[in-house]
Amino acid sequence: MGIFMRSLSTLFVLLLLLLSTVVASADHALRTASAVMFAELRAFQVATAVTLAAVVFALKIAKMLIN
């Protein structure tokens, strides 16, 4: 009975270590994904601003050509 209880407690400790590793890995993955999503959002904002500036510039040139 003693060997069974020792192996059971060892198994329990190993399962806890595995669970903590999985949680830490998931936390790291979420942080990395959040950073990537933030970078993509920032890039989208910059691309939108550049596109808007290009449209305004094109409209000004078109207005100058029409007059």
PDB file of N, CA, C, O and CB in Angstrom:
ATOM      1  N   MET A   1       0.824  -1.192   0.000  1.00  0.00           N
ATOM      2  CA  MET A   1       0.000   0.000   0.000  1.00  0.00           C
ATOM      3  C   MET A   1       0.869   1.257   0.000  1.00  0.00           C
ATOM      4  O   MET A   1       0.484   2.268  -0.588  1.00  0.00           O
ATOM      5  CB  MET A   1      -0.938  -0.002   1.207  1.00  0.00           C
ATOM      6  N   GLY A   2       2.034   1.209   0.650  1.00  0.00           N
ATOM      7  CA  GLY A   2       2.908   2.376   0.721  1.00  0.00           C
ATOM      8  C   GLY A   2       3.468   2.766  -0.636  1.00  0.00           C
ATOM      9  O   GLY A   2       3.559   3.951  -0.956  1.00  0.00           O
ATOM     10  N   ILE A   3       3.846   1.766  -1.443  1.00  0.00           N
ATOM     11  CA  ILE A   3       4.389   2.044  -2.779  1.00  0.00           C
ATOM     12  C   ILE A   3       3.311   2.668  -3.656  1.00  0.00           C
ATOM     13  O   ILE A   3       3.575   3.594  -4.423  1.00  0.00           O
ATOM     14  CB  ILE A   3       4.937   0.748  -3.437  1.00  0.00           C
ATOM     15  N   PHE A   4       2.094   2.148  -3.530  1.00  0.00           N
ATOM     16  CA  PHE A   4       0.984   2.685  -4.317  1.00  0.00           C
ATOM     17  C   PHE A   4       0.722   4.152  -3.962  1.00  0.00           C
ATOM     18  O   PHE A   4       0.512   4.976  -4.853  1.00  0.00           O
ATOM     19  CB  PHE A   4      -0.289   1.847  -4.089  1.00  0.00           C
ATOM     20  N   MET A   5       0.734   4.480  -2.672  1.00  0.00           N
ATOM     21  CA  MET A   5       0.482   5.861  -2.244  1.00  0.00           C
ATOM     22  C   MET A   5       1.620   6.787  -2.682  1.00  0.00           C
ATOM     23  O   MET A   5       1.377   7.935  -3.056  1.00  0.00           O
ATOM     24  CB  MET A   5       0.308   5.925  -0.713  1.00  0.00           C
ATOM     25  N   ARG A   6       2.863   6.291  -2.637  1.00  0.00           N
ATOM     26  CA  ARG A   6       3.992   7.103  -3.081  1.00  0.00           C
ATOM     27  C   ARG A   6       3.914   7.359  -4.580  1.00  0.00           C
ATOM     28  O   ARG A   6       4.140   8.480  -5.036  1.00  0.00           O
ATOM     29  CB  ARG A   6       5.319   6.419  -2.729  1.00  0.00           C
ATOM     30  N   SER A   7       3.597   6.328  -5.337  1.00  0.00           N
ATOM     31  CA  SER A   7       3.506   6.516  -6.785  1.00  0.00           C
ATOM     32  C   SER A   7       2.314   7.405  -7.137  1.00  0.00           C
ATOM     33  O   SER A   7       2.367   8.174  -8.096  1.00  0.00           O
ATOM     34  CB  SER A   7       3.387   5.156  -7.499  1.00  0.00           C
ATOM     35  N   LEU A   8       1.239   7.292  -6.354  1.00  0.00           N
ATOM     36  CA  LEU A   8       0.079   8.145  -6.592  1.00  0.00           C
ATOM     37  C   LEU A   8       0.407   9.606  -6.284  1.00  0.00           C
ATOM     38  O   LEU A   8       0.010  10.499  -7.032  1.00  0.00           O
ATOM     39  CB  LEU A   8      -1.112   7.676  -5.744  1.00  0.00           C
ATOM     40  N   SER A   9       1.122   9.852  -5.197  1.00  0.00           N
ATOM     41  CA  SER A   9       1.496  11.235  -4.868  1.00  0.00           C
ATOM     42  C   SER A   9       2.509  11.772  -5.876  1.00  0.00           C
ATOM     43  O   SER A   9       2.469  12.954  -6.217  1.00  0.00           O
ATOM     44  CB  SER A   9       2.075  11.315  -3.436  1.00  0.00           C
ATOM     45  N   THR A  10       3.417  10.920  -6.356  1.00  0.00           N
ATOM     46  CA  THR A  10       4.363  11.340  -7.394  1.00  0.00           C
ATOM     47  C   THR A  10       3.620  11.697  -8.669  1.00  0.00           C
ATOM     48  O   THR A  10       3.927  12.698  -9.316  1.00  0.00           O
ATOM     49  CB  THR A  10       5.399  10.233  -7.673  1.00  0.00           C
ATOM     50  N   LEU A  11       2.649  10.882  -9.025  1.00  0.00           N
ATOM     51  CA  LEU A  11       1.837  11.159 -10.209  1.00  0.00           C
ATOM     52  C   LEU A  11       1.083  12.480 -10.046  1.00  0.00           C
ATOM     53  O   LEU A  11       0.992  13.265 -10.990  1.00  0.00           O
ATOM     54  CB  LEU A  11       0.845  10.005 -10.468  1.00  0.00           C
ATOM     55  N   PHE A  12       0.548  12.720  -8.863  1.00  0.00           N
ATOM     56  CA  PHE A  12      -0.171  13.961  -8.595  1.00  0.00           C
ATOM     57  C   PHE A  12       0.754  15.172  -8.735  1.00  0.00           C
ATOM     58  O   PHE A  12       0.368  16.184  -9.320  1.00  0.00           O
ATOM     59  CB  PHE A  12      -0.788  13.925  -7.190  1.00  0.00           C
ATOM     60  N   VAL A  13       1.969  15.069  -8.203  1.00  0.00           N
ATOM     61  CA  VAL A  13       2.935  16.164  -8.315  1.00  0.00           C
ATOM     62  C   VAL A  13       3.309  16.395  -9.774  1.00  0.00           C
ATOM     63  O   VAL A  13       3.411  17.541 -10.213  1.00  0.00           O
ATOM     64  CB  VAL A  13       4.197  15.864  -7.482  1.00  0.00           C
ATOM     65  N   LEU A  14       3.515  15.324 -10.525  1.00  0.00           N
ATOM     66  CA  LEU A  14       3.842  15.464 -11.943  1.00  0.00           C
ATOM     67  C   LEU A  14       2.694  16.107 -12.715  1.00  0.00           C
ATOM     68  O   LEU A  14       2.925  16.924 -13.607  1.00  0.00           O
ATOM     69  CB  LEU A  14       4.179  14.101 -12.548  1.00  0.00           C
ATOM     70  N   LEU A  15       1.477  15.747 -12.381  1.00  0.00           N
ATOM     71  CA  LEU A  15       0.323  16.366 -13.033  1.00  0.00           C
ATOM     72  C   LEU A  15       0.230  17.856 -12.701  1.00  0.00           C
ATOM     73  O   LEU A  15      -0.103  18.666 -13.566  1.00  0.00           O
ATOM     74  CB  LEU A  15      -0.969  15.653 -12.614  1.00  0.00           C
ATOM     75  N   LEU A  16       0.522  18.215 -11.457  1.00  0.00           N
ATOM     76  CA  LEU A  16       0.526  19.635 -11.093  1.00  0.00           C
ATOM     77  C   LEU A  16       1.609  20.401 -11.845  1.00  0.00           C
ATOM     78  O   LEU A  16       1.381  21.527 -12.288  1.00  0.00           O
ATOM     79  CB  LEU A  16       0.728  19.795  -9.586  1.00  0.00           C
ATOM     80  N   LEU A  17       2.787  19.794 -11.990  1.00  0.00           N
ATOM     81  CA  LEU A  17       3.857  20.440 -12.755  1.00  0.00           C
ATOM     82  C   LEU A  17       3.459  20.612 -14.217  1.00  0.00           C
ATOM     83  O   LEU A  17       3.715  21.654 -14.820  1.00  0.00           O
ATOM     84  CB  LEU A  17       5.153  19.625 -12.655  1.00  0.00           C
ATOM     85  N   LEU A  18       2.839  19.593 -14.775  1.00  0.00           N
ATOM     86  CA  LEU A  18       2.381  19.671 -16.160  1.00  0.00           C
ATOM     87  C   LEU A  18       1.332  20.763 -16.316  1.00  0.00           C
ATOM     88  O   LEU A  18       1.364  21.532 -17.276  1.00  0.00           O
ATOM     89  CB  LEU A  18       1.813  18.321 -16.619  1.00  0.00           C
ATOM     90  N   LEU A  19       0.408  20.827 -15.376  1.00  0.00           N
ATOM     91  CA  LEU A  19      -0.629  21.855 -15.427  1.00  0.00           C
ATOM     92  C   LEU A  19      -0.029  23.257 -15.323  1.00  0.00           C
ATOM     93  O   LEU A  19      -0.444  24.162 -16.048  1.00  0.00           O
ATOM     94  CB  LEU A  19      -1.645  21.636 -14.305  1.00  0.00           C
ATOM     95  N   SER A  20       0.931  23.441 -14.438  1.00  0.00           N
ATOM     96  CA  SER A  20       1.551  24.764 -14.305  1.00  0.00           C
ATOM     97  C   SER A  20       2.328  25.134 -15.567  1.00  0.00           C
ATOM     98  O   SER A  20       2.359  26.301 -15.957  1.00  0.00           O
ATOM     99  CB  SER A  20       2.485  24.799 -13.083  1.00  0.00           C
ATOM    100  N   THR A  21       2.952  24.146 -16.205  1.00  0.00           N
ATOM    101  CA  THR A  21       3.658  24.403 -17.460  1.00  0.00           C
ATOM    102  C   THR A  21       2.688  24.809 -18.553  1.00  0.00           C
ATOM    103  O   THR A  21       2.959  25.732 -19.321  1.00  0.00           O
ATOM    104  CB  THR A  21       4.450  23.170 -17.894  1.00  0.00           C
ATOM    105  N   VAL A  22       1.561  24.123 -18.625  1.00  0.00           N
ATOM    106  CA  VAL A  22       0.555  24.452 -19.640  1.00  0.00           C
ATOM    107  C   VAL A  22       0.001  25.851 -19.405  1.00  0.00           C
ATOM    108  O   VAL A  22      -0.171  26.616 -20.355  1.00  0.00           O
ATOM    109  CB  VAL A  22      -0.589  23.417 -19.629  1.00  0.00           C
ATOM    110  N   VAL A  23      -0.276  26.190 -18.166  1.00  0.00           N
ATOM    111  CA  VAL A  23      -0.803  27.524 -17.853  1.00  0.00           C
ATOM    112  C   VAL A  23       0.224  28.598 -18.196  1.00  0.00           C
ATOM    113  O   VAL A  23      -0.131  29.628 -18.770  1.00  0.00           O
ATOM    114  CB  VAL A  23      -1.195  27.620 -16.362  1.00  0.00           C
ATOM    115  N   ALA A  24       1.476  28.375 -17.858  1.00  0.00           N
ATOM    116  CA  ALA A  24       2.522  29.353 -18.174  1.00  0.00           C
ATOM    117  C   ALA A  24       2.688  29.500 -19.680  1.00  0.00           C
ATOM    118  O   ALA A  24       2.877  30.609 -20.180  1.00  0.00           O
ATOM    119  CB  ALA A  24       3.857  28.943 -17.535  1.00  0.00           C
ATOM    120  N   SER A  25       2.620  28.394 -20.398  1.00  0.00           N
ATOM    121  CA  SER A  25       2.745  28.436 -21.850  1.00  0.00           C
ATOM    122  C   SER A  25       1.572  29.179 -22.474  1.00  0.00           C
ATOM    123  O   SER A  25       1.757  29.979 -23.392  1.00  0.00           O
ATOM    124  CB  SER A  25       2.836  27.020 -22.420  1.00  0.00           C
ATOM    125  N   ALA A  26       0.370  28.919 -21.981  1.00  0.00           N
ATOM    126  CA  ALA A  26      -0.811  29.611 -22.502  1.00  0.00           C
ATOM    127  C   ALA A  26      -0.737  31.103 -22.199  1.00  0.00           C
ATOM    128  O   ALA A  26      -1.116  31.924 -23.035  1.00  0.00           O
ATOM    129  CB  ALA A  26      -2.096  29.012 -21.904  1.00  0.00           C
ATOM    130  N   ASP A  27      -0.255  31.459 -21.018  1.00  0.00           N
ATOM    131  CA  ASP A  27      -0.114  32.871 -20.658  1.00  0.00           C
ATOM    132  C   ASP A  27       0.876  33.562 -21.584  1.00  0.00           C
ATOM    133  O   ASP A  27       0.630  34.679 -22.039  1.00  0.00           O
ATOM    134  CB  ASP A  27       0.338  33.016 -19.195  1.00  0.00           C
ATOM    135  N   HIS A  28       1.998  32.898 -21.865  1.00  0.00           N
ATOM    136  CA  HIS A  28       2.991  33.465 -22.776  1.00  0.00           C
ATOM    137  C   HIS A  28       2.401  33.619 -24.176  1.00  0.00           C
ATOM    138  O   HIS A  28       2.620  34.635 -24.836  1.00  0.00           O
ATOM    139  CB  HIS A  28       4.255  32.581 -22.821  1.00  0.00           C
ATOM    140  N   ALA A  29       1.654  32.611 -24.630  1.00  0.00           N
ATOM    141  CA  ALA A  29       1.045  32.679 -25.959  1.00  0.00           C
ATOM    142  C   ALA A  29       0.045  33.829 -26.042  1.00  0.00           C
ATOM    143  O   ALA A  29      -0.016  34.531 -27.052  1.00  0.00           O
ATOM    144  CB  ALA A  29       0.354  31.351 -26.300  1.00  0.00           C
ATOM    145  N   LEU A  30      -0.733  34.018 -24.989  1.00  0.00           N
ATOM    146  CA  LEU A  30      -1.703  35.115 -24.991  1.00  0.00           C
ATOM    147  C   LEU A  30      -1.008  36.468 -24.986  1.00  0.00           C
ATOM    148  O   LEU A  30      -1.451  37.394 -25.666  1.00  0.00           O
ATOM    149  CB  LEU A  30      -2.636  35.005 -23.786  1.00  0.00           C
ATOM    150  N   ARG A  31       0.065  36.592 -24.232  1.00  0.00           N
ATOM    151  CA  ARG A  31       0.797  37.864 -24.216  1.00  0.00           C
ATOM    152  C   ARG A  31       1.406  38.144 -25.582  1.00  0.00           C
ATOM    153  O   ARG A  31       1.366  39.276 -26.062  1.00  0.00           O
ATOM    154  CB  ARG A  31       1.898  37.848 -23.136  1.00  0.00           C
ATOM    155  N   THR A  32       1.972  37.113 -26.210  1.00  0.00           N
ATOM    156  CA  THR A  32       2.559  37.288 -27.534  1.00  0.00           C
ATOM    157  C   THR A  32       1.487  37.656 -28.542  1.00  0.00           C
ATOM    158  O   THR A  32       1.687  38.539 -29.376  1.00  0.00           O
ATOM    159  CB  THR A  32       3.291  36.015 -27.975  1.00  0.00           C
ATOM    160  N   ALA A  33       0.337  36.973 -28.464  1.00  0.00           N
ATOM    161  CA  ALA A  33      -0.754  37.278 -29.387  1.00  0.00           C
ATOM    162  C   ALA A  33      -1.256  38.697 -29.173  1.00  0.00           C
ATOM    163  O   ALA A  33      -1.566  39.396 -30.138  1.00  0.00           O
ATOM    164  CB  ALA A  33      -1.903  36.278 -29.213  1.00  0.00           C
ATOM    165  N   SER A  34      -1.338  39.127 -27.925  1.00  0.00           N
ATOM    166  CA  SER A  34      -1.788  40.489 -27.643  1.00  0.00           C
ATOM    167  C   SER A  34      -0.809  41.508 -28.219  1.00  0.00           C
ATOM    168  O   SER A  34      -1.222  42.526 -28.776  1.00  0.00           O
ATOM    169  CB  SER A  34      -1.949  40.703 -26.128  1.00  0.00           C
ATOM    170  N   ALA A  35       0.481  41.236 -28.085  1.00  0.00           N
ATOM    171  CA  ALA A  35       1.485  42.155 -28.628  1.00  0.00           C
ATOM    172  C   ALA A  35       1.397  42.219 -30.146  1.00  0.00           C
ATOM    173  O   ALA A  35       1.507  43.294 -30.736  1.00  0.00           O
ATOM    174  CB  ALA A  35       2.895  41.728 -28.201  1.00  0.00           C
ATOM    175  N   VAL A  36       1.198  41.063 -30.775  1.00  0.00           N
ATOM    176  CA  VAL A  36       1.083  41.026 -32.238  1.00  0.00           C
ATOM    177  C   VAL A  36      -0.173  41.755 -32.680  1.00  0.00           C
ATOM    178  O   VAL A  36      -0.147  42.519 -33.645  1.00  0.00           O
ATOM    179  CB  VAL A  36       1.066  39.569 -32.753  1.00  0.00           C
ATOM    180  N   MET A  37      -1.278  41.521 -31.972  1.00  0.00           N
ATOM    181  CA  MET A  37      -2.522  42.196 -32.329  1.00  0.00           C
ATOM    182  C   MET A  37      -2.394  43.704 -32.148  1.00  0.00           C
ATOM    183  O   MET A  37      -2.909  44.470 -32.963  1.00  0.00           O
ATOM    184  CB  MET A  37      -3.683  41.661 -31.485  1.00  0.00           C
ATOM    185  N   PHE A  38      -1.709  44.140 -31.085  1.00  0.00           N
ATOM    186  CA  PHE A  38      -1.507  45.572 -30.871  1.00  0.00           C
ATOM    187  C   PHE A  38      -0.658  46.159 -31.993  1.00  0.00           C
ATOM    188  O   PHE A  38      -0.941  47.254 -32.480  1.00  0.00           O
ATOM    189  CB  PHE A  38      -0.842  45.829 -29.504  1.00  0.00           C
ATOM    190  N   ALA A  39       0.380  45.436 -32.402  1.00  0.00           N
ATOM    191  CA  ALA A  39       1.234  45.913 -33.495  1.00  0.00           C
ATOM    192  C   ALA A  39       0.451  45.991 -34.799  1.00  0.00           C
ATOM    193  O   ALA A  39       0.618  46.937 -35.570  1.00  0.00           O
ATOM    194  CB  ALA A  39       2.455  44.995 -33.667  1.00  0.00           C
ATOM    195  N   GLU A  40      -0.407  44.995 -35.051  1.00  0.00           N
ATOM    196  CA  GLU A  40      -1.221  45.024 -36.261  1.00  0.00           C
ATOM    197  C   GLU A  40      -2.212  46.178 -36.217  1.00  0.00           C
ATOM    198  O   GLU A  40      -2.448  46.834 -37.231  1.00  0.00           O
ATOM    199  CB  GLU A  40      -1.961  43.697 -36.441  1.00  0.00           C
ATOM    200  N   LEU A  41      -2.789  46.426 -35.053  1.00  0.00           N
ATOM    201  CA  LEU A  41      -3.718  47.548 -34.920  1.00  0.00           C
ATOM    202  C   LEU A  41      -3.008  48.868 -35.163  1.00  0.00           C
ATOM    203  O   LEU A  41      -3.543  49.747 -35.838  1.00  0.00           O
ATOM    204  CB  LEU A  41      -4.367  47.548 -33.534  1.00  0.00           C
ATOM    205  N   ARG A  42      -1.804  49.013 -34.618  1.00  0.00           N
ATOM    206  CA  ARG A  42      -1.024  50.230 -34.828  1.00  0.00           C
ATOM    207  C   ARG A  42      -0.690  50.390 -36.318  1.00  0.00           C
ATOM    208  O   ARG A  42      -0.782  51.491 -36.861  1.00  0.00           O
ATOM    209  CB  ARG A  42       0.276  50.200 -33.977  1.00  0.00           C
ATOM    210  N   ALA A  43      -0.305  49.294 -36.972  1.00  0.00           N
ATOM    211  CA  ALA A  43       0.005  49.348 -38.404  1.00  0.00           C
ATOM    212  C   ALA A  43      -1.240  49.718 -39.206  1.00  0.00           C
ATOM    213  O   ALA A  43      -1.151  50.470 -40.177  1.00  0.00           O
ATOM    214  CB  ALA A  43       0.571  47.995 -38.890  1.00  0.00           C
ATOM    215  N   PHE A  44      -2.399  49.196 -38.809  1.00  0.00           N
ATOM    216  CA  PHE A  44      -3.645  49.521 -39.496  1.00  0.00           C
ATOM    217  C   PHE A  44      -3.968  51.002 -39.345  1.00  0.00           C
ATOM    218  O   PHE A  44      -4.408  51.640 -40.302  1.00  0.00           O
ATOM    219  CB  PHE A  44      -4.800  48.665 -38.954  1.00  0.00           C
ATOM    220  N   GLN A  45      -3.755  51.556 -38.152  1.00  0.00           N
ATOM    221  CA  GLN A  45      -4.010  52.984 -37.936  1.00  0.00           C
ATOM    222  C   GLN A  45      -3.087  53.835 -38.801  1.00  0.00           C
ATOM    223  O   GLN A  45      -3.518  54.829 -39.385  1.00  0.00           O
ATOM    224  CB  GLN A  45      -3.826  53.347 -36.452  1.00  0.00           C
ATOM    225  N   VAL A  46      -1.831  53.448 -38.881  1.00  0.00           N
ATOM    226  CA  VAL A  46      -0.872  54.193 -39.702  1.00  0.00           C
ATOM    227  C   VAL A  46      -1.252  54.089 -41.176  1.00  0.00           C
ATOM    228  O   VAL A  46      -1.219  55.086 -41.897  1.00  0.00           O
ATOM    229  CB  VAL A  46       0.568  53.667 -39.477  1.00  0.00           C
ATOM    230  N   ALA A  47      -1.611  52.886 -41.628  1.00  0.00           N
ATOM    231  CA  ALA A  47      -2.004  52.706 -43.027  1.00  0.00           C
ATOM    232  C   ALA A  47      -3.255  53.514 -43.352  1.00  0.00           C
ATOM    233  O   ALA A  47      -3.362  54.086 -44.437  1.00  0.00           O
ATOM    234  CB  ALA A  47      -2.244  51.220 -43.330  1.00  0.00           C
ATOM    235  N   THR A  48      -4.195  53.562 -42.423  1.00  0.00           N
ATOM    236  CA  THR A  48      -5.408  54.349 -42.639  1.00  0.00           C
ATOM    237  C   THR A  48      -5.081  55.832 -42.740  1.00  0.00           C
ATOM    238  O   THR A  48      -5.621  56.526 -43.601  1.00  0.00           O
ATOM    239  CB  THR A  48      -6.414  54.107 -41.508  1.00  0.00           C
ATOM    240  N   ALA A  49      -4.210  56.323 -41.876  1.00  0.00           N
ATOM    241  CA  ALA A  49      -3.825  57.738 -41.914  1.00  0.00           C
ATOM    242  C   ALA A  49      -3.103  58.074 -43.211  1.00  0.00           C
ATOM    243  O   ALA A  49      -3.353  59.124 -43.803  1.00  0.00           O
ATOM    244  CB  ALA A  49      -2.936  58.086 -40.714  1.00  0.00           C
ATOM    245  N   VAL A  50      -2.214  57.202 -43.658  1.00  0.00           N
ATOM    246  CA  VAL A  50      -1.483  57.439 -44.905  1.00  0.00           C
ATOM    247  C   VAL A  50      -2.441  57.419 -46.090  1.00  0.00           C
ATOM    248  O   VAL A  50      -2.328  58.249 -46.992  1.00  0.00           O
ATOM    249  CB  VAL A  50      -0.372  56.383 -45.098  1.00  0.00           C
ATOM    250  N   THR A  51      -3.381  56.481 -46.095  1.00  0.00           N
ATOM    251  CA  THR A  51      -4.360  56.407 -47.178  1.00  0.00           C
ATOM    252  C   THR A  51      -5.230  57.654 -47.207  1.00  0.00           C
ATOM    253  O   THR A  51      -5.491  58.205 -48.277  1.00  0.00           O
ATOM    254  CB  THR A  51      -5.234  55.159 -47.030  1.00  0.00           C
ATOM    255  N   LEU A  52      -5.680  58.099 -46.047  1.00  0.00           N
ATOM    256  CA  LEU A  52      -6.497  59.312 -45.976  1.00  0.00           C
ATOM    257  C   LEU A  52      -5.715  60.527 -46.468  1.00  0.00           C
ATOM    258  O   LEU A  52      -6.258  61.364 -47.190  1.00  0.00           O
ATOM    259  CB  LEU A  52      -6.987  59.545 -44.538  1.00  0.00           C
ATOM    260  N   ALA A  53      -4.451  60.629 -46.084  1.00  0.00           N
ATOM    261  CA  ALA A  53      -3.618  61.744 -46.550  1.00  0.00           C
ATOM    262  C   ALA A  53      -3.436  61.685 -48.061  1.00  0.00           C
ATOM    263  O   ALA A  53      -3.448  62.723 -48.722  1.00  0.00           O
ATOM    264  CB  ALA A  53      -2.247  61.726 -45.850  1.00  0.00           C
ATOM    265  N   ALA A  54      -3.267  60.490 -48.616  1.00  0.00           N
ATOM    266  CA  ALA A  54      -3.116  60.347 -50.067  1.00  0.00           C
ATOM    267  C   ALA A  54      -4.395  60.746 -50.793  1.00  0.00           C
ATOM    268  O   ALA A  54      -4.335  61.376 -51.849  1.00  0.00           O
ATOM    269  CB  ALA A  54      -2.737  58.905 -50.428  1.00  0.00           C
ATOM    270  N   VAL A  55      -5.544  60.389 -50.242  1.00  0.00           N
ATOM    271  CA  VAL A  55      -6.825  60.760 -50.864  1.00  0.00           C
ATOM    272  C   VAL A  55      -7.007  62.275 -50.828  1.00  0.00           C
ATOM    273  O   VAL A  55      -7.418  62.874 -51.822  1.00  0.00           O
ATOM    274  CB  VAL A  55      -8.013  60.059 -50.144  1.00  0.00           C
ATOM    275  N   VAL A  56      -6.704  62.897 -49.694  1.00  0.00           N
ATOM    276  CA  VAL A  56      -6.822  64.358 -49.589  1.00  0.00           C
ATOM    277  C   VAL A  56      -5.871  65.036 -50.572  1.00  0.00           C
ATOM    278  O   VAL A  56      -6.245  66.007 -51.229  1.00  0.00           O
ATOM    279  CB  VAL A  56      -6.525  64.830 -48.142  1.00  0.00           C
ATOM    280  N   PHE A  57      -4.654  64.532 -50.672  1.00  0.00           N
ATOM    281  CA  PHE A  57      -3.677  65.091 -51.609  1.00  0.00           C
ATOM    282  C   PHE A  57      -4.160  64.942 -53.051  1.00  0.00           C
ATOM    283  O   PHE A  57      -4.041  65.875 -53.845  1.00  0.00           O
ATOM    284  CB  PHE A  57      -2.309  64.405 -51.434  1.00  0.00           C
ATOM    285  N   ALA A  58      -4.705  63.772 -53.391  1.00  0.00           N
ATOM    286  CA  ALA A  58      -5.215  63.549 -54.747  1.00  0.00           C
ATOM    287  C   ALA A  58      -6.397  64.468 -55.043  1.00  0.00           C
ATOM    288  O   ALA A  58      -6.518  64.978 -56.157  1.00  0.00           O
ATOM    289  CB  ALA A  58      -5.630  62.079 -54.931  1.00  0.00           C
ATOM    290  N   LEU A  59      -7.266  64.686 -54.060  1.00  0.00           N
ATOM    291  CA  LEU A  59      -8.398  65.593 -54.264  1.00  0.00           C
ATOM    292  C   LEU A  59      -7.923  67.030 -54.469  1.00  0.00           C
ATOM    293  O   LEU A  59      -8.495  67.756 -55.282  1.00  0.00           O
ATOM    294  CB  LEU A  59      -9.362  65.522 -53.071  1.00  0.00           C
ATOM    295  N   LYS A  60      -6.897  67.447 -53.750  1.00  0.00           N
ATOM    296  CA  LYS A  60      -6.356  68.802 -53.931  1.00  0.00           C
ATOM    297  C   LYS A  60      -5.752  68.961 -55.322  1.00  0.00           C
ATOM    298  O   LYS A  60      -5.944  69.988 -55.974  1.00  0.00           O
ATOM    299  CB  LYS A  60      -5.294  69.111 -52.855  1.00  0.00           C
ATOM    300  N   ILE A  61      -5.022  67.943 -55.773  1.00  0.00           N
ATOM    301  CA  ILE A  61      -4.437  68.004 -57.118  1.00  0.00           C
ATOM    302  C   ILE A  61      -5.541  68.027 -58.166  1.00  0.00           C
ATOM    303  O   ILE A  61      -5.457  68.783 -59.134  1.00  0.00           O
ATOM    304  CB  ILE A  61      -3.489  66.803 -57.362  1.00  0.00           C
ATOM    305  N   ALA A  62      -6.578  67.207 -57.985  1.00  0.00           N
ATOM    306  CA  ALA A  62      -7.696  67.199 -58.935  1.00  0.00           C
ATOM    307  C   ALA A  62      -8.390  68.555 -58.962  1.00  0.00           C
ATOM    308  O   ALA A  62      -8.774  69.036 -60.028  1.00  0.00           O
ATOM    309  CB  ALA A  62      -8.706  66.095 -58.574  1.00  0.00           C
ATOM    310  N   LYS A  63      -8.551  69.165 -57.811  1.00  0.00           N
ATOM    311  CA  LYS A  63      -9.186  70.483 -57.740  1.00  0.00           C
ATOM    312  C   LYS A  63      -8.336  71.524 -58.458  1.00  0.00           C
ATOM    313  O   LYS A  63      -8.871  72.390 -59.151  1.00  0.00           O
ATOM    314  CB  LYS A  63      -9.412  70.900 -56.274  1.00  0.00           C
ATOM    315  N   MET A  64      -7.004  71.447 -58.298  1.00  0.00           N
ATOM    316  CA  MET A  64      -6.112  72.384 -58.985  1.00  0.00           C
ATOM    317  C   MET A  64      -6.172  72.176 -60.491  1.00  0.00           C
ATOM    318  O   MET A  64      -6.124  73.150 -61.242  1.00  0.00           O
ATOM    319  CB  MET A  64      -4.667  72.221 -58.486  1.00  0.00           C
ATOM    320  N   LEU A  65      -6.275  70.931 -60.953  1.00  0.00           N
ATOM    321  CA  LEU A  65      -6.323  70.655 -62.388  1.00  0.00           C
ATOM    322  C   LEU A  65      -7.649  71.100 -63.002  1.00  0.00           C
ATOM    323  O   LEU A  65      -7.690  71.525 -64.156  1.00  0.00           O
ATOM    324  CB  LEU A  65      -6.104  69.167 -62.646  1.00  0.00           C
ATOM    325  N   ILE A  66      -8.714  71.003 -62.242  1.00  0.00           N
ATOM    326  CA  ILE A  66     -10.027  71.404 -62.755  1.00  0.00           C
ATOM    327  C   ILE A  66     -10.088  72.925 -62.903  1.00  0.00           C
ATOM    328  O   ILE A  66     -10.627  73.430 -63.888  1.00  0.00           O
ATOM    329  CB  ILE A  66     -11.161  70.904 -61.817  1.00  0.00           C
ATOM    330  N   ASN A  67      -9.543  73.653 -61.937  1.00  0.00           N
ATOM    331  CA  ASN A  67      -9.595  75.123 -61.994  1.00  0.00           C
ATOM    332  C   ASN A  67      -8.586  75.590 -62.964  1.00  0.00           C
ATOM    333  O   ASN A  67      -8.447  76.794 -63.179  1.00  0.00           O
ATOM    334  CB  ASN A  67      -9.354  75.769 -60.622  1.00  0.00           C
TER     335      ASN A  67
END
